[in-house]
Amino acid sequence: MYKKIFALLTIILILDVLTASAYAGSDWKIKLKVSSGEFSNYCIFGVNAEATDGGDNSWDVPAPPGSLSDTYIYMYFPHPEWEGTFKRFRQDIKAPDLPKEWTFEVDSNISGELTITWSDLKNAIPDKQAVLVDLDGTGGEINMQTSSSFVFGNTSLPRRFLVRISEGVPVPKPPESLVGKADRKKVSLYWKRNRELNLAGYNVYRTTTSGSGYQRINYSLVLKPTYIDTQLIRGKTYYYVVTAVNTSGGESGYSNQVEVIFK
């Protein structure tokens, strides 16, 4: 009897590990955007199982020619070592083995501050470590999993940055079936319980802008698949997502988003 139970638990644990590592071999892309007022530009980096770390015509896209406007802002991956017709690229896709680094440059004649932004990485690469390095500035490193932007003062010279992606800890599956209900005093959230054996709890995130700007609202891990939110303003619409966290500190991607109107 005990042998059967032990065997069953072993199988469940193996399945959990395989599920948690599912992101490891996945193809993914991340969009970087630089902007100042009405002017902006972007570039894309990522990995694909069919790509190489060198120049690939199928995956690496040259940057477009310069703008005719007197005011400009460019963002690109410089690759003079590829010895092709093009030296600057808008999209740089590499082979999937990690760690990997991408160097990009921002060139602009706009005076003042420029802002680099990127989409939330929790769903794209939740089990990866992502760092932005300001090579020509302070050399400081920004955790791209916990931040979504970087502001810097522009100069007359192109400014170099580096993105480093490396393996992190395995993460749980995102929670499923999140629902929310509002009454006169609170919003009640419920979701399906995760089944990972090493689950530590959940985090709850809220925003007033659908699909972005999520901020964690729980002070400590939520241990049960339910949460009550009372810090609300009447007449506002709130959007919620939930993540699962394991005992190693790995945090899943977001659950489905639920919209709740607090009247």
VMD Tcl script that draws the C-alpha trace (Angstrom):
set ca {
  {0.00 0.00 0.00}
  {2.73 2.47 1.03}
  {4.78 1.56 -2.05}
  {1.86 2.44 -4.30}
  {1.36 5.78 -2.55}
  {5.08 6.55 -2.81}
  {5.09 5.66 -6.52}
  {2.06 7.87 -7.15}
  {3.67 10.83 -5.35}
  {6.88 10.31 -7.34}
  {4.95 10.45 -10.62}
  {3.13 13.62 -9.54}
  {6.43 15.25 -8.55}
  {8.01 14.38 -11.93}
  {5.02 15.83 -13.77}
  {5.24 18.99 -11.68}
  {8.93 19.40 -12.56}
  {8.26 18.87 -16.25}
  {5.41 21.38 -16.18}
  {7.46 23.93 -14.28}
  {10.27 23.66 -16.83}
  {7.96 23.97 -19.82}
  {9.11 27.52 -20.55}
  {12.76 26.47 -20.82}
  {12.65 25.34 -24.45}
  {9.94 27.72 -25.62}
  {10.44 30.25 -28.41}
  {9.84 33.82 -27.25}
  {10.23 37.47 -28.28}
  {10.49 40.67 -26.24}
  {9.80 44.16 -27.65}
  {11.89 47.10 -26.43}
  {10.61 50.61 -27.07}
  {12.36 53.97 -26.65}
  {10.30 57.14 -26.61}
  {10.25 60.86 -25.92}
  {6.94 62.63 -26.32}
  {5.44 61.81 -29.72}
  {8.66 60.23 -31.03}
  {9.44 56.54 -30.54}
  {11.23 53.57 -32.03}
  {11.51 49.90 -31.15}
  {13.47 46.68 -31.58}
  {12.77 43.02 -30.81}
  {14.98 40.28 -29.37}
  {14.28 36.66 -28.55}
  {15.09 33.03 -29.23}
  {13.89 30.35 -31.62}
  {14.82 26.70 -31.93}
  {15.61 27.18 -35.64}
  {17.75 30.30 -35.22}
  {21.50 30.65 -34.69}
  {23.51 33.25 -32.81}
  {24.82 34.64 -36.11}
  {22.97 36.41 -38.87}
  {19.84 34.56 -40.02}
  {17.87 35.90 -42.97}
  {14.76 34.13 -41.66}
  {14.89 35.65 -38.18}
  {17.01 38.81 -38.12}
  {15.31 41.89 -39.58}
  {17.39 44.89 -40.73}
  {16.57 48.28 -39.21}
  {14.76 50.66 -41.58}
  {16.62 53.64 -43.07}
  {16.69 56.96 -41.25}
  {13.71 59.26 -40.87}
  {13.23 62.32 -43.06}
  {12.19 64.30 -39.99}
  {14.62 66.81 -38.46}
  {13.94 65.16 -35.09}
  {14.82 61.50 -34.85}
  {15.15 58.60 -32.46}
  {16.61 55.24 -33.46}
  {16.92 51.92 -31.65}
  {18.79 48.99 -33.18}
  {21.10 46.01 -32.64}
  {24.54 46.75 -34.17}
  {26.08 43.78 -35.98}
  {29.02 44.93 -38.14}
  {30.67 41.55 -37.48}
  {28.06 39.79 -39.61}
  {29.72 41.35 -42.70}
  {26.52 41.61 -44.67}
  {24.80 44.44 -46.47}
  {23.12 45.59 -43.27}
  {24.90 46.58 -40.07}
  {21.92 47.53 -37.90}
  {18.97 45.29 -37.09}
  {15.47 45.84 -35.73}
  {15.00 42.19 -34.76}
  {17.72 39.87 -33.40}
  {16.67 36.26 -32.75}
  {19.20 33.80 -31.33}
  {19.41 30.07 -30.57}
  {17.48 29.09 -27.41}
  {20.35 27.93 -25.16}
  {21.00 30.37 -22.32}
  {22.55 32.57 -21.04}
  {22.41 35.01 -23.93}
  {23.22 38.71 -24.36}
  {21.92 41.32 -26.78}
  {23.61 44.69 -27.22}
  {21.51 47.53 -28.60}
  {22.02 51.24 -29.16}
  {19.80 54.31 -28.88}
  {20.66 57.28 -31.12}
  {18.66 60.50 -31.02}
  {19.01 64.26 -31.38}
  {16.24 64.88 -28.84}
  {17.45 66.81 -25.82}
  {16.32 65.76 -22.38}
  {15.21 62.36 -21.14}
  {14.45 59.22 -23.15}
  {12.53 56.25 -21.75}
  {13.10 52.60 -22.60}
  {10.11 50.37 -21.87}
  {9.33 46.68 -22.25}
  {6.23 44.57 -21.79}
  {5.66 42.63 -18.59}
  {7.91 39.55 -18.70}
  {5.93 37.39 -16.28}
  {3.95 35.67 -19.03}
  {6.66 35.68 -21.72}
  {9.63 34.33 -19.69}
  {8.57 33.93 -16.03}
  {11.29 31.36 -15.29}
  {14.14 33.49 -16.66}
  {16.36 36.16 -15.17}
  {16.34 39.32 -17.29}
  {18.77 42.20 -16.72}
  {19.21 45.52 -18.54}
  {22.73 47.01 -18.29}
  {23.41 50.70 -19.03}
  {26.85 50.22 -20.64}
  {27.60 53.88 -21.44}
  {25.99 55.28 -18.32}
  {26.47 54.14 -14.77}
  {26.87 50.50 -15.73}
  {24.06 49.69 -13.32}
  {21.83 46.66 -13.78}
  {18.03 46.82 -13.85}
  {15.94 43.75 -13.06}
  {13.54 43.62 -16.00}
  {11.21 41.21 -14.19}
  {10.43 43.74 -11.46}
  {10.75 46.96 -13.51}
  {9.16 47.88 -16.82}
  {11.11 50.99 -17.83}
  {14.42 52.84 -17.63}
  {14.86 56.63 -18.01}
  {18.14 58.25 -19.03}
  {19.40 61.65 -20.12}
  {20.22 61.79 -23.81}
  {23.55 63.03 -25.20}
  {24.73 63.67 -28.74}
  {26.31 60.19 -28.92}
  {24.64 56.79 -29.38}
  {24.12 55.10 -26.02}
  {24.80 51.40 -25.63}
  {22.76 48.98 -23.55}
  {22.92 45.26 -22.97}
  {20.16 42.76 -22.18}
  {21.20 39.54 -20.47}
  {18.79 36.59 -20.23}
  {19.69 33.56 -18.12}
  {17.92 30.62 -16.56}
  {16.13 31.23 -13.28}
  {14.28 28.92 -10.94}
  {11.44 26.65 -12.17}
  {8.02 28.24 -11.81}
  {4.52 26.85 -11.15}
  {1.71 26.87 -13.66}
  {-0.32 30.10 -13.71}
  {-3.48 29.87 -11.59}
  {-6.66 29.17 -13.53}
  {-10.33 30.20 -13.47}
  {-9.94 33.49 -11.60}
  {-13.32 35.14 -10.89}
  {-14.20 38.30 -8.97}
  {-17.32 39.65 -7.32}
  {-17.97 43.08 -5.82}
  {-20.41 44.10 -3.09}
  {-20.79 47.39 -1.19}
  {-17.64 46.93 0.91}
  {-15.18 44.70 -0.91}
  {-14.11 42.68 -3.93}
  {-13.90 38.92 -3.42}
  {-11.57 36.89 -5.65}
  {-11.58 33.12 -6.15}
  {-9.51 30.83 -8.35}
  {-8.69 27.15 -8.89}
  {-6.14 25.73 -6.45}
  {-2.72 24.84 -7.90}
  {-1.62 21.24 -7.44}
  {2.19 21.59 -7.33}
  {3.66 19.80 -4.31}
  {6.14 22.64 -3.68}
  {3.56 25.43 -3.85}
  {4.18 28.17 -1.25}
  {1.23 30.45 -2.01}
  {-0.13 33.11 -4.31}
  {0.31 36.80 -5.15}
  {-2.59 39.05 -6.16}
  {-2.08 41.95 -8.57}
  {-4.41 44.84 -9.40}
  {-4.54 47.65 -11.95}
  {-6.99 50.22 -13.28}
  {-5.69 49.77 -16.84}
  {-6.68 46.55 -18.56}
  {-3.68 44.38 -19.41}
  {-0.91 46.51 -17.89}
  {0.35 48.32 -14.81}
  {-0.27 45.47 -12.36}
  {0.76 46.15 -8.75}
  {0.89 43.50 -6.03}
  {-1.63 44.21 -3.27}
  {-0.96 41.39 -0.77}
  {1.74 41.98 1.87}
  {2.51 38.28 2.39}
  {1.82 35.18 0.33}
  {-1.84 34.22 0.11}
  {-2.13 30.61 1.28}
  {-5.64 29.80 0.03}
  {-7.14 30.35 -3.46}
  {-9.22 33.33 -2.34}
  {-8.58 36.99 -1.53}
  {-10.63 39.92 -0.20}
  {-9.73 43.43 -1.41}
  {-11.10 46.33 0.63}
  {-8.74 49.16 -0.42}
  {-11.01 50.44 -3.17}
  {-12.55 53.65 -4.54}
  {-16.19 53.68 -5.51}
  {-16.95 54.18 -9.18}
  {-13.67 52.70 -10.38}
  {-13.12 49.61 -12.50}
  {-10.38 47.26 -11.32}
  {-8.57 44.46 -13.12}
  {-7.03 41.56 -11.22}
  {-4.61 38.73 -11.96}
  {-3.08 36.10 -9.68}
  {0.28 34.29 -9.73}
  {1.49 31.14 -7.98}
  {4.79 31.00 -6.06}
  {6.77 27.87 -5.18}
  {9.08 27.21 -2.24}
  {12.13 28.11 -4.38}
  {10.74 31.59 -4.97}
  {9.75 30.92 -8.56}
  {6.67 32.92 -9.56}
  {4.34 31.87 -12.35}
  {2.95 33.96 -15.15}
  {-0.37 35.72 -14.68}
  {-3.71 33.98 -14.46}
  {-6.59 35.13 -16.62}
  {-7.54 38.74 -15.96}
  {-10.86 39.49 -14.28}
  {-12.66 42.86 -14.44}
  {-14.61 44.10 -11.43}
  {-16.59 47.36 -11.16}
  {-16.73 48.69 -7.61}
  {-19.90 50.78 -7.34}
}
mol new
graphics top color blue
foreach p $ca { graphics top sphere $p radius 0.5 }
foreach p [lrange $ca 0 end-1] q [lrange $ca 1 end] { graphics top cylinder $p $q radius 0.2 }
display resetview
